[in-house]
Amino acid sequence: MSAAQALSPEPHVPVMLAEVLGALRPRDGGTYVDGTFGAGGYTRAVLEAARTRVIAIDRDPSAIHAGAALAAQYGDRLSLLEGRFSDMEALVASAGAGTIDGIVLDIGVSSMQLDEAERGFSFLRDGPLDMRMAQAGPSAADAVNTLPQETLSNIIYVFGEEPRARAIARAIVAARAEAPITTTLGLVKAIERATGRPRPTDRIHPATRTFQALRIHVNGELDELVAALHAAERLLAAGGSLVVVTFHSLEDRIVKRFFASRAGKLPSGSRHLPDAAKPPEPSFTLPFKGHLGASGEEAARNPRARSAKLRAGIRTAAPPLPTVAGEIGLTVPSGTRH
């Protein structure tokens, strides 16, 4: 599905839509933030679930352009804004909104971006090696052609959780010495120098984790996610819901630890000594234990849903807790040895 087709008459159905609506609980008169507009599936569903207002955000200008018809359909009930969800406080203020009753975030690359070869997100389609969600700034091609081998190795190991990271980084550096790597197929060929070509018994393509790692690096995705979670905590009114859908372990680990820390579920201080100060009042309660997964029927219908995890929290009246670097598993610096 291309960007132009993303909001066609047949609505896009996002992952775990029923579960998202159940956790978000849209109500008449409520104002909600869709921090990852994409093809507009969650936004449309929230607008149709009740007489709501939605502030939809996306850093991808193609998504904003494709959403123009939906914005026209719902008039002043939908504010469609280009920007990063980490900046949602400023974006919400620019839309003139006050109390926010719910926020939904669908973390990762969208099917719309994967399906467009010219965006360079997918190793299954040859195209320019880009991967920039905002279509601005350094690209994946810039990274693979200029970063030192050790830095590339750490990016692939930390963000891709790829055990063959060192060998892949060496292969990339060797390939770029022969000619710059400018296409997705060119990067796949470089990776296959280290991994070999995919075999029928492979569970995933050998390039999967490296492409994931470069996408996360190029877009600063994990740092963006951490900033967005803290922004949501500050924006939500008491009783408001924060709903986050993730698709791989790095993102889910951050979301899990955020909710645990905000709900008072993480240990503080030594178990042998009394805490020096009374622990802060929880800023979230958790409506269910752990996470929700997609139904078997949805997973069979949509392979992307198989890895989806939904976590949610309900905002209390307590003040937001301070941000402490590293408390919920912030990114490992790319220059750190592994």
N, C-alpha and C positions, 0 to 999 in steps of 0.2 A: 504493500500500500504506500503510495507516494504521499508527500506532504499535501499536495493538492487534493488527493482523494481522502485524506484523513478524516474529514468531517462530511462525508458524503451522506445522502439520505439514509443509508443503512448505518445506524450508530455503531461506533466502535465499542466493544464490550471489554473493559479492562479486567485484569486478574482479580479474583476474589471480590467482585462487586457487591454481592449480597452481604458478605462478611464485613466489608468496609462500611456499608450503610448501617448495618446493625451496630457497629462500634461507634460510628460518628453521630448517629441519632439526629438527623436533620429535623428541624421543627419550624413551624410558621414564624416568620419574623426574625429568624436566626441569621447570623452572618458567618460564612465559612470561607476558609482559605484552602484552595487546591494548589499546593506548592509545586506540583509537577504536572502541568496541564496536559502536555503530550498531545494525544489525539482527542482529548476532551471527554473521555468516557466518564470519569468520576464527576467532573463538573456538571455534565448534562444530567447525570443521575441525581445529584444533590439538588439541582434546580427543579427536577420533576418530582422529588420525594415530598416536598412541602413548599410553601411560599417563602423561599429562602433568597438570600443574596449571596453570591459567590465572588470572591476575589481570586482569580486564577493567574498563576505566575508560571512563566517558562523562560529559560535563558536562551532557547533556540528560536531565532527569528522566523524560521520556517513554520514552527508550530503556531506562533502568534498570527502569522499571515493566514494559515489554514483555518484558524479559529474565528476569522472575521464573520463568517456566516452565522456561527452559533452566537457570537456577541450581538449581532444584529437581531437575531431571533428573540433574545431575552432582554434586550434593551438595558435599562438601568439596573436590572437584577444581576448582571454579569459585568464585572470589570476585568478585562484581559490585559495583563501587564507583562512586558518583556523585562526580565531581570533574574537574578539568582535568588533561590529560596533562602539563602543565608541572609539576604537583605530584606526579608519579608516585613520587618517592622517599618522600615522606611517606605516600602511599596504600599503597605496597608495604609499608612498615614497619608500617602499621596492620593489614595482612593477615597479619602475622607471617611474612613470607617472608624468606629469606636470599639465597642465590645466585640470580641471574636468568640464564637461559640463552638467552633471545631476547626481542626486543621488536618488535612490528609496529605501524606507524602508517599509517592511510589518511586523507590530509589533505583537508579540504574539507567541503562540505555533503553529507549523506547523501541517498539517494533517498527515504528515509522522510520526511525533513524537507521536501524539495522537493514531495512529493506531498500534503502537508497544507496546504491553502489558509490555514488559520488561523494558520500559523506565519509567513507573509509572506515566504518566501524566493524564491518564483518569480513572475516577471512574467507567466507563462501562466495563473495562477489568481488571481482577485481575492480579497483577504482583508486583514486588518489589516496595516499596514506595520510588522512586528515584527523578524524576522531574528535574534532572540537565541537562541543555542543553549542557554544555561543557563536561559532563560525568566526572567531577572532582570537588573536594571540598565537603563541607557538603551537605547532601541530605535532602529531605523532612522528611525521617525517623529520621534523626538526630534532626531536628527541633521539630517534634511532641513528641519525647521521652526525650528531654533535656531542652527545653525552659520553663521558668516559666509560670504559668497559665496566669498571667496578660499580659505578652509579647505575648503569643499565641492569647489571646483575642484581643489585639490591631492589630496584623497582620491580623487576620480574619476580623475585623471590618473595618480597613483602606483600605487594599488591596483587600478585597473581598466585601466590602460594605454590609456586612452581619449583619442584625439587631439582630440576635440571637447569636452573637459572644461570649458573656460571657458564655452562657449555653453550647455552643459547646466546648469552651476551657475547662470548668469544666468536660464535658463528656470525652474529650480526656485524661485529667490528670487522671481521675478515671479509664479509660480503661488501660492506660499504667502502672498503679500501679498493675494491675492484671497480665499483660504480655506486653512486648514491642510491639509496633505497627510497623510492618515491611512490610505490604502489603497494596495495595490500597483498597482491600476489608476490611481489618482490620480497616482502617481509616474510610471507609464508615459506618461500623457497629458502630464505636465510635460516629460518627456524628449523626447517627440515634437514639442514646440514648437520644439526646437532641431534635431532630426534629421530631422523629417518621419516620416510613417508608414512601417512596413516595406514594402519592395518585394519582389516575387518573386525578384529577382536578388540580394537581400541574403544574404550567407553566414551571418550571425548577426543576431538581432533587435537593433535599435538600443539597447535597454535592457539588453542582456546585461552589458556591462562596468560600467555604473553600478551595477546590482544586485550584481555581484560585489564592487565596491569598497566599497559600504556594508556588505555582510555582513562583509568582512574587517575594516573599521574597527570596527563594532559589537562584534565578538567578539575583537578584538585578535589575529587568527589568526596573523599572521607572527611577532609577538613570542612568542606561545605556542609556535609551532613551534621557534623558536630555543632557548627554554628547555627544551623537551622533548628536543631533540637532545642538549643538554649533560647533562640528567638521565639520559638513556639511557647516555651514555658513562660516567657515574659508577656506574650500577647494574649494568651487564653484567659477568659473569665472563669471564675469559680464554677465548676460543673461542666466546663467545656472539655471536649475530647480531642486528644492527639492520637491519630491513627497512622501507623507507618508500615508499609509493605516493602520487604527487602527480598533479594534474590541470591545473595551469596553470603558466606560466613563472615567476611570482614565487616560488611554493613550491619548484619544482624547482631554481631558482637557489640558494636557500638550502641545500637538501639537498646539491646538487652541491658547493658550496663547503665545506660542513661536512666531507663525506667527504674532499675533496681536502686540506683543511688537516690533518685528523687522520691521513691516510695519507702526509703529507710530500710532497704533490704540488704545493703552492703555493710560489712562490719566496719566499725570505726575504732581506731586506737588499739591498744593491746588488750587481749582478753585477760591478762594478769593484773592490769592496773585500771583503776577507775578513770573514765574520761575526764579530761581537764574541764570540759564545758558540756553543758546539756546539748545533746544532738538536736539539730534544727528540726522543725516540724516538717513532715513530708509535704512536698508540693504536688504530688500526684498520688492517687490511689489506682490500683490495677484491677480492672473489671473481670479479668480471668487470669489464671495461672499460666505462665509460659507464653506460648504463641499459638495462633491458629494456622492451620494449613488448608490448602485447597481441597475440595471434595474430590473423591475418586473420579466422579463423572467429569468434573472440570479438568482435572489433570489428564484424563484420557483424551479430552477434546482439545486441550491447549497445552502442549509440552512445556511452555514457559512457566505454567502455573505449578509444575511439579516441585520446583525449588522455592516457591514463594512462602514467606513467613510473615504473618501479620501480628504486630504487637500494638497495644493500646494503653493509654493512661487517661484518667479523668482528673482534671485540675482541681486542687483544693483551694481554699481561701488563703493559704499560707503564702508569704512572699517568695519570689523566685530565689533559688539557692545560688550562691556565687559560683562562677566558673572557675574550676581548678584544672590547670593544664595536666593532662595525662590521666585524669580521674576516670574517664570512661573509655580509655584505650585509644588515644589519639595516634596519628600516623607515626610510623618510624621514619626518621630522616633518611632520605635516599642515599646519603653518603655514609651511613653507618654500616659497618661490616656485619655480615650474617654468618 
